[in-house]
Amino acid sequence: MGTKLHVGNLPSSATEDDLLAKFGQFGTVESAEIIKGKRTRDSRSSGLVRMASDLEARAAINRLNFSQYGDLTITVSVIKEEDAA
């Protein structure tokens, strides 16, 4: 089932392929999604990434949380499954 991560403060230019490449450095990415507004379909500056294992997710958090993505500093944190429901 993997570990789901929230990625915050993404630049509007970020794509799902970018997230796959960035997080793929730390293991298997099961899915990557840019969160978009319902009406405009514009980026909401955040995304969801599901890593195959908790170990891979922790490695991604340790390296990418508070790292630079373009001109912005992103945040990466675990989403507890009960929070996502």
C-alpha positions as CSV (number, residue, x, y, z in Angstrom):
1,M,0.0,0.0,0.0
2,G,2.9,2.4,0.5
3,T,3.4,5.6,2.4
4,K,1.6,8.7,1.2
5,L,3.4,12.1,1.4
6,H,2.1,15.6,1.1
7,V,4.4,18.0,-0.8
8,G,3.7,21.7,-0.1
9,N,4.7,25.0,-1.6
10,L,5.3,23.6,-5.1
11,P,5.9,26.2,-7.9
12,S,3.0,26.5,-10.4
13,S,5.3,25.0,-13.1
14,A,5.7,21.7,-11.2
15,T,4.4,18.6,-13.0
16,E,3.6,15.1,-12.0
17,D,6.6,13.9,-14.0
18,D,8.8,16.3,-12.0
19,L,7.5,14.7,-8.8
20,L,8.1,11.2,-10.1
21,A,11.7,12.1,-11.0
22,K,12.4,14.0,-7.8
23,F,11.0,11.4,-5.4
24,G,12.1,8.4,-7.6
25,Q,15.7,9.2,-6.5
26,F,14.7,7.7,-3.1
27,G,12.8,4.6,-4.2
28,T,9.7,3.4,-6.1
29,V,7.1,6.0,-6.6
30,E,3.7,4.3,-6.8
31,S,1.8,7.6,-7.7
32,A,2.3,11.3,-8.0
33,E,-0.4,13.9,-8.3
34,I,-0.4,17.7,-8.4
35,I,-3.5,19.0,-6.5
36,K,-5.5,21.3,-8.7
37,G,-8.5,23.6,-8.1
38,K,-11.9,22.2,-8.9
39,R,-13.0,25.1,-11.1
40,T,-9.8,26.5,-12.6
41,R,-7.7,23.2,-12.7
42,D,-4.8,25.4,-11.7
43,S,-2.1,24.1,-9.4
44,R,-2.9,24.5,-5.7
45,S,0.9,24.6,-4.9
46,S,0.8,21.1,-3.4
47,G,1.0,17.5,-4.4
48,L,0.6,13.9,-3.2
49,V,3.3,11.2,-3.7
50,R,2.9,7.6,-2.7
51,M,6.2,5.8,-2.0
52,A,6.4,2.0,-2.1
53,S,7.8,1.7,1.5
54,D,8.1,3.6,4.7
55,L,11.9,3.5,4.4
56,E,11.8,5.1,1.0
57,A,9.4,7.7,2.2
58,R,11.6,8.6,5.2
59,A,14.6,8.9,2.9
60,A,12.7,11.3,0.6
61,I,11.5,13.4,3.6
62,N,15.0,13.6,5.1
63,R,16.4,14.9,1.8
64,L,13.6,16.9,0.3
65,N,11.8,18.5,3.3
66,F,12.8,22.2,3.3
67,S,14.7,21.8,0.1
68,Q,14.7,24.2,-2.8
69,Y,12.4,23.6,-5.8
70,G,13.1,26.4,-8.2
71,D,12.8,29.6,-6.1
72,L,10.6,28.0,-3.4
73,T,11.3,25.9,-0.3
74,I,9.1,22.8,-0.3
75,T,7.8,20.9,2.6
76,V,7.4,17.1,2.6
77,S,5.4,15.2,5.3
78,V,3.7,11.9,5.8
79,I,-0.1,11.8,5.5
80,K,-1.6,9.4,8.0
81,E,-4.3,7.3,6.3
82,E,-6.9,8.3,8.8
83,D,-6.1,12.0,7.9
84,A,-6.8,11.3,4.2
85,A,-10.2,9.7,4.8
